[in-house]
């Protein structure tokens, strides 16, 4: 079951890429730490992980 409405999927990915790839959630040498943790825990799919990482600028 999706808990996030479909129209919010992309904004949520953009938010995660912007906010969860910097201190205190991740270090410069491992910017995808929290996103990878979400994948490992089954909270997101591999495709969602890849799409989110693509937003890291």
Secondary structure, DSSP 8 states (H G I E B T S, - for coil): --SS-GGGHHHHHHHHHHHTTSTTT-BTTBTTHHHHHHHHTTSS-HHHHHHHHHT--
